């Protein structure tokens, strides 16, 4: 039998597939060869300590969300359901894992606050996933953490999809981890970032960014409120590009964005607009930056408003 496309499998494991590619991989997972591969891969990752249910927990929702406007929505639902069953049958330890861990995933446009067993508070931004157990969490997406100091010496640990670990004693900070890029802004307290053999100590006001596990930015004395304004249902932009705006809209609201006027791609803008509801956000963007913004069937088109 012809071997399945290994390059496509690697894209799947890196979470880089298109919806059509996801469907192709998931259908293969329902075959005998696919189930054997899946079971072996999960067992290997668990033994090595590299398996992240955070990535899997959000995967099905992203497939459904990205294919929802299409005619093949029913097929995508069927494939995701079959794949979910394959996971349950393919690895016996999954059930016991879920009993010991709590997984929370927010939908597009949803902000949710979670109080952890140690009374630490995590506010999840839209399209984000959090798994937690005791004082250890795994996350993908964006979240604001307010960590309660431990009565003992046990630190609070945050594991990210970018494989950067955050060690916390008592701290508030904003963390974004999407598309292989991680950014953390420290509001108060002190954290230690661990990446293989490298350790970075952060102080309040510091901003650190990693891209594919390589540190690319270290800034000090930043305005931390600019990075956590989403928590208060507003979005603050400072010298932001329209490419960054497009990515934020797609990540947070699950829409497809088209910048119709290419000259906008070279402009930067600063301002604050209401956040949580996308219709209010788009209206605020159009008024604040003199844009024409339309949203039809989850497709947002941004262009200059000729009235100005």
PELIN-V724207 format. One record per backbone hydrogen bond with DSSP energy under -0.5 kcal/mol. CO is the residue of the C=O (numbers start at 1). NH is the residue of the N-H. E is the energy in kcal/mol with one decimal. If there is no record, write none. Layout:
# PELIN-V724207
co=(CO:CO)
nh=(NH:NH)
e=(E:E)
This chain:
# PELIN-V724207
co=(5:6:7:8:9:10:11:12:18:19:20:21:22:23:24:25:26:27:28:28:31:32:33:34:35:36:37:38:39:40:41:42:43:44:45:45:45:51:52:52:53:54:55:56:56:58:59:60:61:62:63:64:67:70:71:72:73:74:75:76:77:78:79:80:81:82:83:84:85:86:87:91:92:92:93:94:95:96:97:97:102:104:107:107:112:114:114:116:120:121:122:122:123:124:128:129:130:131:132:133:135:136:137:138:139:140:141:142:143:143:144:145:146:156:157:158:159:160:163:164:165:165:166:166:167:168:169:171:172:172:173:174:175:176:177:178:180:181:182:183:184:185:185:186:188:189:190:191:192:193:194:195:198:200:202:203:205:206:207:208:209:209:210:211:213:214:217:219:222:223:224:224:225:228:229:229:230:233:235:235:237:240:241:242:243:244:245:246:247:248:249:249:250:252:256:258:258:260:261:262:263:264:264:267:269:271:273:277:278:279:280:281:282:283:284:285:286:290:291:292:294:296:298:298:299:299:300:301:302:302:303:304:305)
nh=(9:10:11:12:13:14:16:15:22:23:24:25:26:27:28:29:30:30:31:34:35:36:37:38:39:40:41:42:43:44:45:46:47:48:49:50:51:53:55:56:57:58:59:59:60:62:63:64:65:66:67:68:70:73:74:76:77:78:79:80:81:82:83:84:85:86:87:88:89:90:91:94:95:96:97:98:99:100:100:101:132:130:110:127:124:116:122:119:116:146:114:124:144:112:106:140:104:138:102:136:157:133:159:131:161:129:177:125:145:175:123:173:121:168:137:166:139:163:165:160:167:194:158:168:192:156:150:147:187:188:145:185:143:183:141:181:212:178:210:176:208:174:187:205:172:204:169:202:167:200:165:198:195:193:191:206:222:186:219:184:216:217:182:214:215:211:209:207:224:226:227:228:229:231:232:234:233:275:237:273:271:269:245:246:247:248:249:250:251:252:253:255:254:109:300:260:302:262:264:265:266:242:267:242:240:237:235:281:282:283:284:285:286:287:288:289:291:305:293:303:301:299:256:300:296:301:258:294:260:261:292:306:308)
e=(-1.6:-2.2:-2.0:-2.2:-2.3:-1.6:-2.8:-1.4:-2.9:-2.2:-1.9:-2.4:-2.9:-2.3:-1.7:-1.9:-0.6:-1.0:-1.9:-0.6:-2.8:-2.1:-2.3:-2.8:-2.6:-2.1:-2.6:-2.6:-2.2:-2.3:-2.5:-2.4:-2.2:-2.2:-0.9:-2.5:-1.2:-0.6:-1.0:-1.1:-3.0:-1.4:-0.7:-0.5:-0.9:-2.0:-2.2:-2.4:-2.9:-2.6:-1.5:-1.2:-1.6:-1.0:-0.5:-2.2:-2.4:-2.4:-2.7:-2.7:-2.4:-2.6:-2.7:-2.4:-2.0:-2.1:-2.4:-2.0:-2.4:-3.1:-1.4:-1.5:-0.5:-0.5:-2.2:-2.3:-1.6:-1.1:-0.7:-0.8:-2.0:-2.9:-1.9:-1.1:-3.5:-0.6:-2.9:-2.6:-3.0:-2.7:-3.3:-0.6:-2.5:-2.1:-2.6:-2.1:-3.1:-2.9:-1.8:-1.1:-2.3:-2.6:-2.9:-2.9:-0.9:-3.0:-3.8:-2.5:-0.5:-2.9:-2.7:-1.9:-2.6:-3.1:-2.6:-2.8:-2.3:-1.9:-0.5:-1.1:-0.5:-3.0:-2.5:-0.5:-2.1:-3.6:-0.6:-3.3:-2.3:-1.8:-3.0:-2.5:-2.4:-2.8:-2.0:-2.1:-3.5:-2.1:-3.0:-2.9:-2.4:-2.5:-0.6:-3.3:-1.5:-0.5:-0.8:-2.7:-2.7:-2.3:-2.5:-2.4:-2.7:-3.1:-1.0:-2.2:-3.0:-2.1:-2.9:-2.5:-2.2:-1.4:-2.5:-1.5:-0.5:-2.6:-2.1:-2.8:-1.1:-1.6:-1.3:-0.7:-0.6:-1.6:-1.7:-1.4:-1.7:-2.9:-0.5:-2.2:-2.6:-2.0:-1.9:-2.4:-2.0:-2.3:-2.5:-2.3:-2.6:-2.6:-2.4:-0.8:-1.2:-2.5:-3.0:-1.0:-2.6:-0.8:-1.8:-1.2:-1.0:-0.5:-1.8:-0.7:-2.4:-3.4:-3.0:-2.4:-2.8:-1.8:-2.4:-2.5:-2.2:-2.0:-2.7:-2.2:-1.8:-1.4:-0.6:-1.9:-2.6:-1.0:-2.7:-0.5:-2.2:-0.5:-2.9:-2.1:-2.1:-0.9:-3.3:-0.7:-1.7)
